Amino acid sequence: MRRLMAVATLGSALAILSSGLSFAGPAQDTQTVFYGNISDSKCGLKHPPPGDYKACTVTCVKAGAAYVLADAGHNRVYKLTNQALASRFPGQSVVIRGHLHGDTIVPYKIELAK
């Protein structure tokens, strides 16, 4: 009887461990593509007209605003976690590949829109 209990316990332990391993696979990288203009958190979608959007964005960021993605097509403004990457494209139309967390994009790649 003891031997049967030991085998049953060992079998249960192996079943639990092997089922846990099937869930421990690599996480899937599900990046999203976003389109819009690199703007600033002060102006967002609305820069004062007539505008040099690049100059306005740079001025606002120097005054303490943060770079954001202004998506006029969806009337949304997204925060960006990688300000250094966004700083290469102020006021320009871009494509961002990254992950969305709430209203914040974690960008992996930003390039000029074609």
FILOVO-676750 format. One line per 2 residues: number of its first residue (from 1); their letters; for each residue x, z, y of C-alpha. Coordinates in steps of 0.05 Angstrom, whole numbers, padded with zeros to 5 digits. Layout:
BEGIN
NUM = a = X/Z/Y ~ ...
END
This chain:
BEGIN
1 = mr = 00000/00000/00000 ~ 00057/00016/00047
3 = rl = 00089/-00051/00033 ~ 00023/-00086/00048
5 = ma = 00017/-00049/00115 ~ 00089/-00067/00133
7 = va = 00078/-00140/00118 ~ 00012/-00140/00157
9 = tl = 00045/-00106/00217 ~ 00104/-00155/00215
11 = gs = 00056/-00214/00209 ~ 00015/-00189/00269
13 = al = 00077/-00179/00311 ~ 00102/-00250/00295
15 = ai = 00034/-00280/00311 ~ 00033/-00244/00379
17 = ls = 00104/-00265/00396 ~ 00094/-00338/00376
19 = sg = 00028/-00343/00416 ~ 00064/-00314/00476
21 = ls = 00118/-00366/00471 ~ 00068/-00423/00474
23 = fa = 00048/-00399/00544 ~ 00119/-00390/00568
25 = gp = 00133/-00464/00578 ~ 00160/-00492/00643
27 = aq = 00114/-00490/00703 ~ 00087/-00557/00724
29 = dt = 00110/-00581/00792 ~ 00047/-00605/00827
31 = qt = 00068/-00628/00895 ~ 00017/-00653/00945
33 = vf = 00028/-00708/00996 ~ 00008/-00694/01068
35 = yg = 00004/-00742/01127 ~ 00005/-00727/01201
37 = ni = 00048/-00714/01261 ~ 00100/-00659/01270
39 = sd = 00070/-00619/01328 ~ 00076/-00548/01353
41 = sk = 00032/-00487/01341 ~ 00014/-00483/01415
43 = cg = -00014/-00554/01423 ~ -00032/-00569/01351
45 = lk = -00076/-00631/01351 ~ -00083/-00634/01427
47 = hp = -00023/-00649/01469 ~ -00036/-00656/01544
49 = pp = -00046/-00730/01562 ~ -00012/-00775/01580
51 = gd = 00040/-00753/01532 ~ 00108/-00758/01507
53 = yk = 00090/-00719/01445 ~ 00162/-00710/01424
55 = ac = 00182/-00679/01491 ~ 00120/-00635/01491
57 = tv = 00133/-00611/01420 ~ 00206/-00595/01434
59 = tc = 00189/-00559/01498 ~ 00135/-00516/01465
61 = vk = 00181/-00498/01406 ~ 00237/-00478/01455
63 = ag = 00185/-00433/01488 ~ 00170/-00398/01422
65 = aa = 00119/-00441/01385 ~ 00131/-00463/01313
67 = yv = 00131/-00533/01284 ~ 00066/-00551/01248
69 = la = 00036/-00612/01215 ~ -00023/-00639/01256
71 = da = -00068/-00679/01210 ~ -00117/-00713/01258
73 = gh = -00151/-00750/01201 ~ -00176/-00685/01172
75 = nr = -00176/-00646/01237 ~ -00128/-00594/01208
77 = vy = -00064/-00561/01230 ~ -00017/-00534/01176
79 = kl = 00039/-00484/01186 ~ 00106/-00505/01158
81 = tn = 00154/-00457/01123 ~ 00216/-00501/01132
83 = qa = 00225/-00504/01208 ~ 00295/-00533/01203
85 = la = 00269/-00593/01164 ~ 00210/-00603/01210
87 = sr = 00256/-00600/01272 ~ 00285/-00668/01253
89 = fp = 00217/-00702/01267 ~ 00185/-00672/01330
91 = gq = 00125/-00712/01354 ~ 00133/-00764/01299
93 = sv = 00085/-00789/01246 ~ 00109/-00764/01178
95 = vi = 00095/-00758/01104 ~ 00108/-00689/01074
97 = rg = 00114/-00674/01000 ~ 00105/-00601/00983
99 = hl = 00059/-00545/00962 ~ 00000/-00517/01000
101 = hg = -00010/-00441/01002 ~ -00072/-00425/01044
103 = dt = -00059/-00460/01111 ~ 00016/-00464/01101
105 = iv = 00056/-00522/01071 ~ 00121/-00508/01035
107 = py = 00154/-00576/01047 ~ 00205/-00603/00998
109 = ki = 00213/-00670/01033 ~ 00194/-00697/01101
111 = el = 00203/-00770/01119 ~ 00178/-00817/01173
113 = ak = 00112/-00850/01157 ~ 00117/-00925/01146
END
